[in-house]
């Protein structure tokens, strides 16, 4: 007697570009091992659909309107979602990689990954295995091996610069085109690197280290 076929891996595709969503759906749909159960145009929609559809894996872009990918990953973790998140983006710098991994992403893949690599990554994510593209793995290894503790990423430094200028989290988010949740994530990272517990202490420590100069940054 033949054993029954395993259930397909249920996928949710989250990307703000319709052509990317269509392309990914078209890539997975012909394969009976996968089932695309939904598509989201922003992080907030991804969180809502994940709650109602309970996909096995969410393919998550990072830069999206309304709620970006990092904020969506953090919200999924906060709400106890069992869906595994595989980041699929074009950005591999530590200012993107680290917040996504820290927020709870299972894996991180770049959009130029070959089809077979993407299929393997989704299968691995569904099996709760960590998946990293080679360049992302190299980024993480470089960060781990960095001998200077407290070194800020470019985005963390940008956030801190505007905080020092008196900007609120909402104002920082608007200036840098990221979500307030992502601003908070960057600030938490800064606090950890500086060994402080609030924004005032972080700004003071940045001045002490010579990372900030006592004048307001020019308007962008």
PAMIVEX-291749 format. One line per field, with one value per residue (C-alpha): residue in one letter; x negated, y negated, z negated. Coordinates in pm, 1 decimal. Each point is the difference from the previous one (the first is absolute). Example, Ala and Ser with C-alpha at 12.3 -4.5 7.8 and 13.67 -1.06 7.14 Angstrom:
// PAMIVEX-291749
residuo = c(A,S) $
c1 = c(-1230.0,-137.0) $
c2 = c(450.0,-344.0) $
c3 = c(-780.0,66.0) $
// end
This chain:
// PAMIVEX-291749
residuo = c(X,X,X,X,X,X,X,X,X,X,X,X,X,X,X,X,X,X,X,X,X,X,X,X,X,X,X,X,X,X,X,X,X,X,X,X,X,X,X,X,X,X,X,X,X,X,X,X,X,X,X,X,X,X,X,X,X,X,X,X,X,X,X,X,X,X,X,X,X,X,X,X,X,X,X,X,X,X,X,X,X,X,X,X,X,X,X,X,X,X,X,X,X,X,X,X,X,X,X,X,X,X,X,X,X,X,X,X,X,X,X,X,X,X,X,X,X,X,X,X,X,X,X,X,X,X,X,X,X,X,X,X,X,X,X,X,X,X,X,X,X,X,X,X,X,X,X,X,X,X,X,X,X,X,X,X,X,X,X,X,X,X,X,X,X,X,X,X,X,X,X,X,X,X,X,X,X,X,X,X,X,X,X,X,X,X,X,X,X,X,X,X,X,X,X,X,X,X,X,X,X,X,X,X,X,X,X,X,X,X,X,X,X,X,X,X,X,X,X,X) $
c1 = c(0.0,-140.1,-58.4,197.8,-171.7,-119.6,207.2,-135.8,-191.6,241.8,-153.0,87.9,-181.6,-51.6,-145.0,117.7,-74.1,281.1,-240.2,-215.2,302.6,121.7,-344.8,-38.6,351.5,-69.3,-323.3,156.3,350.7,-92.8,-180.4,244.5,-236.6,99.7,325.3,13.8,289.2,-20.5,-180.1,-61.8,-104.5,-139.9,-104.2,328.2,193.8,-248.9,64.0,377.2,-13.3,-239.5,253.2,284.9,-183.4,-269.9,-255.0,-298.9,-243.0,23.0,-226.2,-54.6,-143.1,-153.9,69.0,378.8,250.6,232.7,-209.0,-343.5,-124.2,-195.4,297.4,225.7,-239.8,-8.8,380.2,35.7,-233.5,188.2,333.1,-136.9,29.2,-132.4,-77.5,-367.6,-124.1,-248.8,-120.7,-31.4,-153.4,-269.4,-182.4,-280.1,-163.5,-9.1,245.1,264.1,-120.2,-47.2,336.8,182.5,-176.7,40.3,371.7,44.2,-59.1,-79.6,-207.2,-128.2,-30.6,-70.0,232.2,-270.4,-6.3,45.4,336.9,-131.6,-164.4,324.6,197.4,-254.2,8.4,377.7,-10.5,-269.3,194.5,311.0,-212.4,-109.9,-353.7,-195.0,-68.5,-252.6,-127.2,-383.0,-37.5,229.5,-192.3,-320.5,156.2,93.7,-342.3,-169.3,220.4,-69.8,-373.5,-2.4,-244.2,141.5,306.2,259.3,-57.3,321.5,137.8,59.5,375.6,-40.5,-227.6,257.7,277.0,-212.3,-97.9,365.3,82.5,-284.6,154.4,322.7,203.6,269.6,12.1,278.2,-202.8,-307.6,209.5,137.5,-344.1,-161.7,305.9,22.7,261.7,7.9,-46.4,-323.3,-119.9,64.6,-189.2,-301.8,10.1,16.3,-306.5,-178.3,88.1,-145.7,-321.7,-47.9,111.8,270.5,374.5,151.5,-36.9,-146.4,-277.4,-62.0,-39.8,-233.1,-212.0,-16.0,-134.9,-250.1,-125.5,-24.4,268.1,211.4,-96.3,202.2,184.8,331.1,-23.2,89.8,348.7,-0.9) $
c2 = c(0.0,-334.8,-253.5,-324.3,-301.4,-251.9,-314.7,-290.6,-277.9,-290.9,-333.9,-365.5,-246.5,-352.6,-260.2,-347.1,57.9,185.7,130.8,161.4,157.6,131.2,133.0,184.3,142.4,116.5,161.0,207.2,70.0,264.8,209.2,220.2,-13.5,-362.9,-193.2,-380.6,-77.3,-380.0,-317.0,-318.8,-344.8,-121.7,126.8,-79.4,200.6,285.5,8.5,2.4,275.1,208.5,-3.4,115.7,233.9,146.4,59.6,222.0,-252.8,-372.8,-142.4,-350.2,-304.0,-261.3,-341.6,-31.2,-278.1,-17.0,252.6,112.5,357.4,-22.5,-147.1,270.3,276.3,-144.8,-23.3,360.7,108.9,-211.7,156.0,353.1,80.5,346.0,-104.7,2.1,-320.6,17.0,-348.8,-46.5,-336.7,-179.9,-134.2,189.3,-269.2,50.1,-287.7,220.6,350.9,-37.4,-160.9,262.4,291.0,-156.3,-54.1,372.9,80.9,366.1,-79.0,-275.1,38.8,-245.5,-44.2,98.7,352.5,276.9,173.6,327.2,-182.6,-179.3,325.7,165.7,-302.2,13.2,372.6,-59.9,-286.4,217.5,256.7,-273.3,-6.5,-325.7,-116.3,-267.9,-103.7,9.6,-379.7,-31.9,271.5,-190.0,-322.2,170.3,162.1,-334.7,-161.3,277.7,-33.0,-380.6,-74.9,-339.7,40.1,-272.3,-72.2,-138.1,93.3,-282.2,8.0,8.1,-303.8,-180.0,71.8,-118.9,-317.2,-102.3,100.8,-224.5,-280.7,38.2,200.2,236.8,362.2,-93.3,-285.8,221.3,264.6,-258.7,-139.0,339.8,159.4,282.6,97.6,-119.8,362.1,17.2,-323.7,156.6,314.6,-207.8,-192.5,321.3,122.0,-327.5,30.8,350.0,-103.4,-301.9,170.9,-259.9,18.1,-310.2,-241.9,-285.6,222.5,134.6,-352.7,-95.0,309.1,-73.5,-348.2,149.4,237.4,-274.3,157.6,-315.7,-365.8,-258.5,-161.4,72.4,200.8,-181.7,57.3,269.3) $
c3 = c(0.0,103.0,-277.9,34.4,153.0,-259.9,-33.0,205.3,-169.6,-34.5,101.3,-52.7,226.9,-142.6,237.2,100.8,369.9,183.5,264.0,-271.8,-167.2,335.9,83.6,-329.7,17.5,353.8,-111.3,-278.6,128.9,263.6,-263.7,-197.2,-299.0,-54.0,-27.9,10.3,-233.8,3.3,104.0,-200.5,125.3,-335.1,-340.2,-172.0,257.1,-39.9,-374.9,54.2,261.8,-207.0,-284.3,222.5,239.6,-228.7,279.1,-64.5,148.0,71.7,270.6,-138.4,175.4,-230.7,151.8,21.6,-76.5,-303.3,-196.8,112.9,-8.0,-325.9,-184.3,147.8,-110.2,-351.5,-10.5,117.2,-279.8,-254.3,94.8,-16.1,369.2,89.7,357.5,89.5,164.1,285.4,91.8,375.8,84.5,197.4,-308.1,-176.7,-216.8,-375.5,-52.5,166.1,-83.5,-375.8,-85.0,210.4,-169.0,-343.7,65.1,61.4,367.5,64.4,306.2,224.9,377.0,280.3,295.7,246.3,-145.3,261.7,9.8,-144.4,-288.5,-80.4,3.2,-230.0,-230.9,-33.6,-75.4,-261.1,-158.1,-18.0,-187.1,-245.5,137.8,24.5,355.6,95.7,340.8,23.0,-2.5,-302.5,-184.7,76.9,-133.5,-326.9,-35.2,57.4,-264.1,-251.7,59.8,-22.8,-282.0,-89.9,-226.6,22.6,367.8,145.9,339.1,245.4,-59.8,-378.9,23.2,217.3,-249.4,-290.9,185.9,35.4,-357.1,-116.3,205.2,-198.3,251.4,-126.9,116.4,240.5,146.2,35.2,175.2,244.3,80.6,55.6,168.6,-253.0,-259.0,-359.7,-107.0,198.5,-161.7,-340.2,104.2,104.1,-328.0,-202.2,190.8,-79.6,-369.6,-8.9,173.2,-226.6,-321.0,-67.2,-55.6,158.6,290.5,-205.6,-130.3,350.3,139.2,-285.1,58.2,373.7,-75.8,-244.5,268.8,258.5,218.3,-13.4,13.5,-196.6,287.8,166.9,323.1,318.0,135.2,269.9) $
// end
